[in-house]
Amino acid sequence: MCIKKLIGETSEYEKKEMLEIKKPKSWLKSVSAFANGIGGTLIFGISDSDTIIGLSDAKRDAEIISEQIKTKLDPIPEVNLRFHATEDGKELIILQVAQGKETPYYYIGDGNRQTFIRIGNESVPADRSSMKRLVLKGCGSSFDSMLSQYKFQNMSFSKVRSVYKQRTGIDFEDSDYASWGIIDEHGELTNAGALLADESPIKHSRIFCTRWNGLDKAPGLMEAIDDNELTGGLVNLLQQATDFVNKNSRKAWMKTSDGRIEMPDYPERATLETIVNALIHRDYLEYGSEVHIDMFDDRMEVYSPGGMPDGTKVQEIDLLTIPSKRRNPIIADIFNRLKYMDRRGSGFKKIIEDYKTYESFSNGLVPQFKSETNSFFITLWNLNYPATKDVTKDVTKDVTKDVTKDVTKDVTKEQKQVILLIKENPIITTSQIANQLNLSQRQILRHIKELTTLGIIKREGGRKTGFWVIK
């Protein structure tokens, strides 16, 4: 039997061999979890191994199911119960539970009030942060609209004011604090305001950025080329994060008949949309979890706490038609006012479209999106990585794939970046290295001299035809 034909489009379902009349919590907790999530289906009369058992008295069981839902769940979720008869005459009950609008839905049997959520294929008790999330959802509110514990008078918003003026040409007025949702009608600071303040007091809003050496996080003396912990208000975080990506990326150029075409590692618009998505759509109720930007030779991975707002999995949805949903609508609106995003459509589509405009794009480099219950990942591929790898192979076979393990701890962060650039492009010039790292050529020459003295790199060939070798 095809389970999918029984449950329709839902991706959440649970099978029960029989109706446990004396232990209603065993299946009512799943009704609660489905209603608190994206909905789901319970099938009574099928074993976990998909063997059709059938119910001895489906009509009686249906009456019990309906009665137990009415008396042991609060509020009562929207359900649809129907019978299904197999070809050999066995009867099943299909109980479809709709996504609830009055969350949280409690199980109130046994003298307790307990609510459940889905984690993987299990229904488990909701933790504290999940309960807050369900309460906000049920009352049509959001984290960013709630009042914070901080005083508006103790905060400054010079970054928001200056960026607004710079990007729109319009002065930020004091009345905008309320109309933008930074404060409420009584002048109290909202969570959105606390997140946007120059020195945001919400510490878990920070971003951890790392440029790893190679294709993974394998341990070693030089596993990280560059790293930074970014703090401050959301606008400042966005600017710092894009600066970090730019600092650890390079731009190639392709000659054309009338000039040249710029070929960045990561398209600028796609990078901006990805970081904006991480900041405005992350779940700020996930305390102790921050946004991470991990850059590797061939890709950049951006992780943000919290899955899709409606609980669906982004990898199972058509990205080009996905509706735009806001977990933090006030922050999203402010970023729209600052011209960092467009409220009309999905940023996922813009990320993909930006990639497709580049000459080096191929179908294997389409950005990837993945979400789970409490996490969201976006992977952006380095558009220049394959070309860089080919150049390296053509120039010399002596250039190793990995930086030598003999690199000492005396190597500075800037020297690690020099090594990375040489590793990626053995024919790179000192002036090109200086431009990539925003350093003077004198500084680069000093770093190269020290790295040569340490025996980490050496120069082969002449000044114009030579290349670098990592020893």
C-alpha positions as CSV (number, residue, x, y, z in Angstrom):
1,M,0.0,0.0,0.0
2,C,1.2,3.5,-0.8
3,I,1.2,5.6,2.4
4,K,1.5,8.8,0.4
5,K,-1.8,8.2,-1.4
6,L,-3.5,7.9,2.0
7,I,-2.1,11.0,3.6
8,G,-2.0,13.3,0.5
9,E,0.5,16.2,0.4
10,T,1.5,16.3,4.1
11,S,5.1,15.3,5.0
12,E,4.2,14.6,8.6
13,Y,2.5,11.4,9.5
14,E,2.5,8.6,12.1
15,K,1.3,5.0,12.0
16,K,-0.6,3.3,14.8
17,E,-1.2,-0.5,14.7
18,M,-4.3,0.0,16.9
19,L,-6.1,2.6,19.0
20,E,-4.8,2.5,22.5
21,I,-8.0,3.3,24.4
22,K,-6.5,3.0,27.9
23,K,-3.4,5.1,26.9
24,P,-4.9,8.0,24.9
25,K,-1.8,10.2,25.5
26,S,0.2,7.8,23.3
27,W,-1.5,9.2,20.2
28,L,-3.1,12.5,21.5
29,K,0.4,13.9,22.0
30,S,0.9,13.5,18.2
31,V,-2.4,15.3,17.5
32,S,-1.1,18.2,19.8
33,A,2.3,18.2,18.0
34,F,0.8,18.2,14.5
35,A,-1.6,21.1,15.5
36,N,1.3,23.0,17.0
37,G,3.4,22.5,13.8
38,I,2.5,22.3,10.2
39,G,-0.2,19.7,10.6
40,G,0.0,16.0,9.9
41,T,-1.8,12.7,9.7
42,L,-2.3,9.7,12.0
43,I,-3.1,6.3,10.3
44,F,-4.7,3.7,12.6
45,G,-4.5,0.1,11.5
46,I,-1.0,0.0,10.1
47,S,2.2,-1.3,11.8
48,D,5.5,0.6,11.8
49,S,6.7,-1.8,9.2
50,D,3.8,-0.8,6.9
51,T,1.9,-4.1,7.4
52,I,-1.8,-3.6,7.1
53,I,-3.4,-4.9,10.3
54,G,-6.8,-3.2,10.1
55,L,-9.1,-2.3,13.0
56,S,-11.6,-4.7,14.5
57,D,-14.2,-2.0,15.1
58,A,-13.3,1.1,13.2
59,K,-16.7,2.8,13.8
60,R,-16.3,2.5,17.6
61,D,-12.7,3.6,17.4
62,A,-13.7,6.7,15.4
63,E,-16.2,7.7,18.1
64,I,-13.6,7.3,20.8
65,I,-11.0,9.3,18.9
66,S,-13.5,12.2,18.4
67,E,-14.5,12.2,22.0
68,Q,-10.9,12.0,23.4
69,I,-9.9,15.0,21.2
70,K,-12.8,17.1,22.5
71,T,-12.2,16.3,26.1
72,K,-8.4,15.9,26.4
73,L,-7.1,18.7,24.1
74,D,-7.3,22.4,24.7
75,P,-8.1,24.2,22.5
76,I,-9.7,21.7,20.2
77,P,-7.7,21.4,17.0
78,E,-9.3,21.2,13.6
79,V,-9.3,17.6,12.4
80,N,-10.8,15.5,9.6
81,L,-11.5,11.8,10.3
82,R,-12.3,9.3,7.5
83,F,-12.4,5.6,6.9
84,H,-10.4,3.7,4.3
85,A,-11.2,0.1,3.3
86,T,-8.5,-2.0,1.7
87,E,-9.1,-4.4,-1.2
88,D,-9.2,-7.4,1.2
89,G,-11.8,-5.7,3.4
90,K,-9.5,-4.3,6.2
91,E,-10.6,-1.0,7.7
92,L,-8.3,1.9,8.5
93,I,-8.9,5.3,10.1
94,I,-7.2,8.3,8.6
95,L,-7.0,11.3,11.1
96,Q,-5.8,14.5,9.4
97,V,-4.8,17.3,11.8
98,A,-4.7,20.8,10.4
99,Q,-2.0,23.4,11.3
100,G,-3.3,25.2,14.3
101,K,-4.0,28.9,14.5
102,E,-4.6,29.0,18.3
103,T,-1.3,27.6,19.5
104,P,-0.2,26.1,21.9
105,Y,-2.5,23.1,21.8
106,Y,-2.3,21.3,25.2
107,Y,-2.9,17.7,26.2
108,I,-5.0,18.1,29.4
109,G,-5.5,14.5,30.4
110,D,-4.1,13.0,33.6
111,G,-4.7,16.3,35.4
112,N,-1.8,18.0,33.6
113,R,-1.4,20.6,30.8
114,Q,1.3,19.6,28.5
115,T,2.0,20.6,24.9
116,F,4.0,18.7,22.3
117,I,6.0,19.5,19.2
118,R,7.5,17.4,16.4
119,I,11.2,16.7,16.4
120,G,12.1,14.5,13.5
121,N,9.4,11.7,13.5
122,E,8.7,11.9,17.2
123,S,6.2,14.0,19.3
124,V,8.1,15.4,22.3
125,P,7.2,17.8,25.1
126,A,7.8,21.4,24.1
127,D,10.8,23.1,25.8
128,R,10.7,26.6,27.2
129,S,11.8,28.4,24.0
130,S,9.3,26.4,21.9
131,M,6.5,27.3,24.3
132,K,7.3,31.0,23.9
133,R,7.3,30.6,20.1
134,L,3.9,28.8,20.2
135,V,2.4,31.5,22.4
136,L,3.6,34.3,20.1
137,K,2.3,32.4,17.1
138,G,-1.1,31.8,18.8
139,C,-1.6,35.5,19.6
140,G,-0.4,36.7,16.2
141,S,2.7,38.4,17.7
142,S,6.4,38.1,17.1
143,F,9.7,38.4,19.1
144,D,10.7,41.7,17.6
145,S,7.4,43.3,18.5
146,M,7.7,42.4,22.2
147,L,8.9,45.0,24.7
148,S,12.5,44.5,25.8
149,Q,13.9,44.8,29.3
150,Y,16.2,47.7,28.2
151,K,15.6,51.5,28.3
152,F,15.3,53.5,25.1
153,Q,17.0,56.4,26.8
154,N,20.2,54.3,27.2
155,M,20.4,53.4,23.5
156,S,21.8,55.2,20.5
157,F,20.9,54.7,16.9
158,S,23.4,56.7,14.9
159,K,24.1,53.8,12.5
160,V,20.5,53.4,11.6
161,R,20.1,57.1,11.2
162,S,23.2,57.6,9.0
163,V,22.6,54.5,6.8
164,Y,19.0,55.6,6.2
165,K,20.2,59.1,5.1
166,Q,22.9,57.6,3.0
167,R,20.8,55.0,1.2
168,T,17.6,57.0,0.7
169,G,18.6,60.7,1.0
170,I,15.9,61.1,3.7
171,D,16.6,62.4,7.2
172,F,15.6,60.1,10.0
173,E,13.1,61.9,12.3
174,D,12.5,61.3,15.9
175,S,8.9,60.3,15.2
176,D,10.3,57.4,13.1
177,Y,11.3,55.5,16.2
178,A,7.6,54.8,16.9
179,S,6.4,54.4,13.3
180,W,9.2,52.0,12.6
181,G,8.5,49.9,15.7
182,I,11.7,50.6,17.5
183,I,9.6,51.9,20.4
184,D,5.9,51.4,21.2
185,E,3.3,54.1,21.7
186,H,4.5,54.7,25.3
187,G,8.1,55.1,24.3
188,E,9.2,51.7,25.5
189,L,12.0,49.9,23.6
190,T,11.0,46.8,21.6
191,N,13.2,43.8,20.9
192,A,13.5,45.1,17.4
193,G,14.9,48.4,18.8
194,A,17.3,46.5,21.1
195,L,18.6,44.5,18.2
196,L,19.1,47.7,16.0
197,A,20.8,49.8,18.7
198,D,24.4,50.8,18.0
199,E,25.6,48.7,20.9
200,S,22.9,46.0,21.0
201,P,22.5,44.5,24.5
202,I,21.2,41.3,23.0
203,K,24.4,39.3,23.0
204,H,23.2,36.2,21.1
205,S,22.6,38.4,18.0
206,R,26.4,38.3,17.2
207,I,27.9,36.6,14.2
208,F,30.9,34.2,14.2
209,C,32.9,34.4,10.9
210,T,35.7,32.0,9.9
211,R,37.7,31.5,6.8
212,W,38.8,27.9,6.9
213,N,41.9,26.5,5.2
214,G,40.8,24.0,2.6
215,L,37.4,22.3,2.0
216,D,36.4,21.4,5.6
217,K,37.1,22.1,9.3
218,A,39.8,19.5,9.6
219,P,42.0,20.2,12.6
220,G,45.5,21.4,12.1
221,L,47.9,24.1,13.1
222,M,46.5,26.4,10.4
223,E,42.9,25.2,10.1
224,A,41.6,28.9,10.2
225,I,43.0,31.5,7.9
226,D,40.9,34.3,9.4
227,D,38.2,34.6,12.1
228,N,36.2,37.2,13.8
229,E,33.4,37.6,16.3
230,L,31.1,40.4,15.2
231,T,28.9,42.3,17.7
232,G,26.7,45.4,17.7
233,G,23.4,46.3,16.1
234,L,22.0,44.5,13.1
235,V,22.9,47.1,10.5
236,N,26.5,47.1,11.8
237,L,26.5,43.3,11.8
238,L,25.4,43.3,8.2
239,Q,28.2,45.7,7.2
240,Q,30.9,43.9,9.2
241,A,29.8,40.5,7.8
242,T,29.9,41.6,4.2
243,D,33.3,43.2,4.8
244,F,34.6,39.9,6.2
245,V,33.4,38.0,3.1
246,N,34.9,40.6,0.8
247,K,38.2,40.5,2.7
248,N,38.4,36.8,2.3
249,S,37.3,36.6,-1.3
250,R,39.0,37.6,-4.5
251,K,37.9,39.0,-7.9
252,A,39.0,37.6,-11.2
253,W,38.6,39.4,-14.5
254,M,37.9,38.0,-18.0
255,K,39.0,40.0,-21.0
256,T,36.5,41.0,-23.6
257,S,36.7,42.8,-26.9
258,D,35.7,46.1,-25.3
259,G,37.2,45.7,-21.9
260,R,36.9,43.1,-19.1
261,I,34.2,41.4,-17.0
262,E,34.5,41.2,-13.3
263,M,34.2,37.7,-11.9
264,P,33.9,37.7,-8.0
265,D,34.1,34.5,-6.0
266,Y,30.6,35.3,-4.6
267,P,28.1,37.6,-6.3
268,E,27.6,40.7,-4.3
269,R,23.8,40.7,-4.3
270,A,23.6,37.0,-3.4
271,T,26.0,37.5,-0.5
272,L,24.0,40.5,0.8
273,E,20.7,38.7,0.5
274,T,22.1,35.6,2.3
275,I,23.4,37.6,5.3
276,V,20.2,39.7,5.4
277,N,18.2,36.5,5.4
278,A,20.2,35.2,8.4
279,L,19.8,38.4,10.4
280,I,16.1,39.1,9.9
281,H,14.6,35.6,9.7
282,R,16.7,33.9,12.5
283,D,14.9,32.8,15.6
284,Y,16.0,35.1,18.4
285,L,14.2,32.8,20.9
286,E,17.1,30.3,20.4
287,Y,19.3,31.6,23.1
288,G,22.9,30.4,23.1
289,S,22.9,30.0,19.3
290,E,24.4,32.5,16.8
291,V,24.7,33.1,13.1
292,H,27.8,31.5,11.6
293,I,29.5,32.3,8.4
294,D,32.0,29.6,7.4
295,M,34.1,30.2,4.3
296,F,36.0,27.4,2.6
297,D,38.1,27.2,-0.6
298,D,35.1,26.2,-2.7
299,R,32.0,27.5,-0.8
300,M,30.5,29.7,1.9
301,E,28.1,28.2,4.4
302,V,25.8,30.5,6.4
303,Y,23.9,29.0,9.4
304,S,21.2,30.8,11.3
305,P,19.2,29.5,14.3
306,G,15.6,28.6,13.5
307,G,14.0,26.7,10.6
308,M,11.3,28.0,8.3
309,P,8.7,30.1,10.1
310,D,5.8,27.7,9.3
311,G,7.9,24.6,10.1
312,T,8.2,23.3,6.5
313,K,11.5,22.2,5.0
314,V,12.8,24.6,2.4
315,Q,14.5,21.8,0.5
316,E,11.1,20.3,-0.2
317,I,9.6,23.5,-1.6
318,D,9.9,25.1,-5.1
319,L,12.2,28.0,-4.2
320,L,11.0,30.1,-7.2
321,T,7.4,30.1,-6.0
322,I,7.9,30.1,-2.2
323,P,5.8,32.8,-0.5
324,S,7.6,35.4,1.6
325,K,7.0,34.8,5.3
326,R,8.5,36.9,8.1
327,R,9.5,35.6,11.5
328,N,10.5,39.1,12.5
329,P,8.2,41.5,10.5
330,I,9.3,44.7,12.2
331,I,13.0,44.0,11.5
332,A,12.1,43.0,7.9
333,D,10.2,46.2,7.4
334,I,13.1,48.3,8.7
335,F,15.6,46.6,6.4
336,N,13.2,47.3,3.6
337,R,13.1,51.0,4.6
338,L,16.9,50.9,4.6
339,K,16.8,49.5,1.0
340,Y,18.6,46.3,2.1
341,M,15.7,44.1,0.9
342,D,12.5,44.1,-1.0
343,R,9.4,43.1,0.9
344,R,7.6,41.9,-2.2
345,G,9.4,38.7,-2.9
346,S,11.6,35.8,-1.7
347,G,15.3,36.5,-1.2
348,F,16.0,32.9,-2.3
349,K,14.9,33.7,-5.8
350,K,17.1,36.8,-5.9
351,I,20.1,34.8,-4.7
352,I,19.7,32.2,-7.5
353,E,19.0,34.8,-10.1
354,D,22.1,36.8,-9.2
355,Y,24.3,33.7,-9.6
356,K,22.9,33.0,-13.0
357,T,24.0,36.4,-14.3
358,Y,27.7,35.4,-14.1
359,E,29.7,34.0,-17.0
360,S,31.3,31.3,-14.7
361,F,27.9,30.0,-13.5
362,S,26.9,26.4,-14.2
363,N,24.1,24.2,-13.0
364,G,26.4,22.6,-10.5
365,L,26.9,25.9,-8.7
366,V,23.2,26.7,-7.9
367,P,23.0,27.9,-4.3
368,Q,21.7,25.3,-1.9
369,F,19.1,25.9,0.9
370,K,18.4,23.5,3.7
371,S,16.3,23.8,6.9
372,E,15.4,21.6,9.9
373,T,13.2,22.4,12.9
374,N,15.8,24.7,14.6
375,S,18.3,25.5,11.9
376,F,18.7,27.0,8.4
377,F,21.6,26.7,6.0
378,I,22.5,28.5,2.8
379,T,25.5,27.3,0.8
380,L,27.0,29.7,-1.8
381,W,29.5,28.2,-4.2
382,N,32.8,29.9,-5.1
383,L,32.4,30.8,-8.8
384,N,36.1,31.0,-9.3
385,Y,37.1,27.8,-7.4
386,P,37.3,25.3,-10.3
387,A,39.3,27.8,-12.5
388,T,41.7,28.4,-9.6
389,K,42.2,24.7,-9.1
390,D,43.0,24.2,-12.8
391,V,45.5,27.1,-12.9
392,T,47.3,25.6,-9.9
393,K,47.6,22.2,-11.6
394,D,48.9,23.7,-14.9
395,V,51.5,25.9,-13.3
396,T,53.3,23.4,-11.1
397,K,52.8,20.0,-9.6
398,D,54.9,21.0,-6.7
399,V,52.1,23.1,-5.1
400,T,50.5,21.0,-2.4
401,K,46.8,20.8,-1.9
402,D,47.1,21.6,1.8
403,V,49.3,24.1,3.6
404,T,52.2,22.2,5.3
405,K,51.7,21.0,8.8
406,D,55.0,22.5,9.6
407,V,53.6,26.0,9.7
408,T,54.4,27.4,13.2
409,K,52.2,29.3,15.5
410,D,54.5,32.3,14.9
411,V,52.7,32.9,11.6
412,T,50.4,35.9,11.8
413,K,46.8,36.1,10.6
414,E,47.9,38.3,7.6
415,Q,50.7,35.8,6.7
416,K,48.1,33.0,6.8
417,Q,46.1,35.0,4.2
418,V,49.2,35.5,2.1
419,I,49.7,31.7,2.1
420,L,46.1,31.1,1.2
421,L,46.3,33.4,-1.8
422,I,49.5,31.8,-3.0
423,K,48.0,28.4,-2.6
424,E,45.0,29.4,-4.7
425,N,47.1,31.1,-7.4
426,P,50.8,30.3,-7.5
427,I,51.5,33.0,-10.1
428,I,49.9,35.8,-8.1
429,T,52.0,39.0,-7.8
430,T,52.8,40.9,-4.7
431,S,50.8,43.9,-5.9
432,Q,47.8,41.6,-6.4
433,I,48.2,40.2,-2.9
434,A,48.4,43.7,-1.5
435,N,45.1,44.7,-3.3
436,Q,43.4,41.5,-2.0
437,L,44.3,42.1,1.6
438,N,44.1,45.9,1.6
439,L,47.7,46.2,2.7
440,S,50.7,48.1,1.3
441,Q,53.1,46.4,-1.0
442,R,55.9,47.0,1.5
443,Q,53.9,45.1,4.2
444,I,53.4,42.2,1.7
445,L,57.1,42.1,0.9
446,R,57.9,41.9,4.6
447,H,55.5,39.1,5.1
448,I,56.9,37.2,2.2
449,K,60.4,37.6,3.4
450,E,59.4,36.2,6.8
451,L,57.6,33.3,5.3
452,T,60.6,32.5,3.1
453,T,62.9,32.7,6.1
454,L,60.6,30.2,7.9
455,G,60.9,27.9,5.0
456,I,57.1,27.9,4.3
457,I,57.2,29.4,0.8
458,K,59.8,29.9,-1.9
459,R,60.0,31.5,-5.3
460,E,60.8,29.4,-8.4
461,G,61.8,30.9,-11.8
462,G,62.3,34.5,-12.9
463,R,60.5,37.6,-11.8
464,K,58.0,37.6,-14.7
465,T,57.7,33.9,-15.5
466,G,58.2,32.4,-12.0
467,F,55.7,31.1,-9.5
468,W,55.3,30.4,-5.7
469,V,55.7,27.1,-4.1
470,I,54.4,26.1,-0.7
471,K,57.0,23.8,0.8
